[in-house]
Every structure is written in structure tokens, then in C-alpha cells.
Amino acid sequence: MPISAMTTFLGSIVMLTSWFIIGRRMKADPQAVTVQVRYLHNFFLFMGIFCLIMAIPTLAIVFSPENFPALMAWGYTIGHIFTYVAFTYILRLTFSLVPRLANKDWLAIAVGGFATVFITIATFLTMALGTHPNFNPTDNLIMYNAAPVVGVSIAVFATLAVLPTTILMLVNGFRSPGSRVRSFLLGGGLSLTMVSGPMHDVARTSVVYAAADILSIIGQIIIAYGMLYHFSERTAWVKGTGDQPAGSNPAHTTGI
């Protein structure tokens, strides 16, 4: 199995498991759940669906190699729609934490909607109806062959949506000793995932594809460890956690 396939299968397990864990925490204390945790919960769900849709066509490499390019092209086109929805939820999360943007949730939805439509159409025209992905058996890698307009657009949207949230998580780690390790793990894992994902979309050589796969796997493992680390430990954005230092803002603590 190519490393690219292992990356997406692992990603689906990590993201859907994280979604399940957060969901259990939300059900255990529903009154303490803020809108930010709901956004994060949805982010993991849609990222998990994305990874699963991206992973399924890779089975064709073994069972129907001649159909793999077309199946992977459609898997890439459809699967990434769920990525854009996930990015939109993270963008909404960031807006909800910034006072000047807190009442402009519609703007985050509008940006996400525009990006979803634009990149999906571009992907459909250049990949589903254009240059398909292919499997490189020599390097055991899947070459997605995304058009530059698609790769750059995904990279810009990912940076705009995910980077502010990863920074907030890292800052929360510095400010809240009780959740420092977990905040660093989640923030660091999301950072690597944010970098490695667009790397697949702009890659043109086997070395870059391989580096993207390796970074993606490392990021997913860090996220998984962050979700499981001290399971009872609360992190950010849930009210009344009781583990934040004196003078900290309870609105910046989460109970996932």
C-alpha cells in the first residue's frame, strides 16, 4: 500500500476518533459546551470524512489499477469539499474568539462558501475533466497532479482558516499551565496538518510528495496523542473548567 494511502486512512481514524472523543465530552457536560467546541467538533468530523473519501479510491491500486486515476480524481474533487467545510468551521471558530469579528459569523461563512465553490469548480475542470492523479510504483507514492490554481487556492484558504486557531491554541498553552501540554500537542499537530495538506496540492516531485506524507502522518499522530493525553484534562474554550490560572479568561478555556 502506498504511503499516501496510509496517510489518508490514518487521517480518517485520527479525525473521526477525535470527533467521537469530543462528542462524548460534550454529552457528559452539555451546559459547559461553548460554540467554539461545537465548531471544533464539526471540524474533526468533516476532516475525517475528507480523509475517508480520499482513502477509498486508493484501494483501486490493488483491485482495479486501470480505474485508479479516474476514481482518485473524483475522490479528490468530492473529498476536498468536506475539507473546505472543515476549514470554514475553523474560520468561524477564530471569528468567535475575536471581539471585532464575533458578530460577523456570516462573513466567515461567505468566505468559506466562495472558496468551496471556486476551488471545487477549478478542481473539476482541471482534474476530474483534466489531468488525473497517478500512482508511482517506483517511489510507492500517489501523485495528485493538482493544477497550480487549485494547489495555491487550497494553501491560501488553509492558512487563512487554520493558522489563527493553531496560534490561539499555542498561546493558550503558554497562558494556561493546567492545559499546556495538550494545547501544544493539538496546536502543533494542526500546524503540521495545515502545512502537509497543501504540500500535496502544490507538489511536483516525489521528494515533496513523500515529505508531505511524512509530515501529515506525524501531525496526525500528534493530534491523536493530544486528544488522548490526560483524557480528563481540559484545554480551551469551555466555561468553568477550574484549571486556568488566576486572572485568566474562562472564555479561553476548553473542555475537550
C-alpha positions, 0 to 999 in steps of 0.5 A: 500500500502506498504511503499516501494511502496510509496517510489518508486512512490514518487521517480518517481514524485520527479525525473521526476518533477525535470527533467521537472523543469530543462528542462524548465530552460534550454529552457528559457536560452539555451546559459547559459546551461553548460554540467554539467546541461545537465548531471544533467538533464539526471540524474533526468530523468533516476532516475525517470524512475528507480523509475517508473519501480520499482513502477509498479510491486508493484501494483501486491500486490493488483491485482495479489499477486501470480505474485508479486515476479516474476514481482518485480524481473524483475522490479528490474533487468530492473529498476536498469539499468536506475539507473546505467545510472543515476549514470554514468551521475553523474560520468561524471558530477564530471569528468567535474568539475575536471581539471585532469579528464575533458578530460577523459569523456570516462573513466567515461563512461567505468566505468559506462558501466562495472558496468551496465553490471556486476551488471545487469548480477549478478542481473539476475542470482541471482534474476530474475533466483534466489531468488525473492523479497517478500512482508511482510504483517506483517511489510507492507514492500517489501523485495528485497532479493538482493544477497550480490554481487549485494547489495555491487556492487550497494553501491560501484558504488553509492558512487563512482558516487554520493558522489563527486557531493553531496560534490561539491554541499555542498561546493558550498553552503558554497562558494556561499551565493546567492545559499546556501540554495538550494545547501544544500537542493539538496546536502543533499537530494542526500546524503540521496538518495545515502545512502537509495538506497543501504540500500535496496540492502544490507538489511536483516531485516525489521528494515533496510528495513523500515529505508531505506524507511524512509530515501529515502522518506525524501531525496526525499522530500528534493530534491523536496523542493530544486528544488522548493525553490526560483524557480528563484534562481540559484545554480551551474554550469551555466555561468553568473548567477550574484549571486556568490560572488566576486572572485568566479568561474562562472564555479561553478555556476548553473542555475537550 
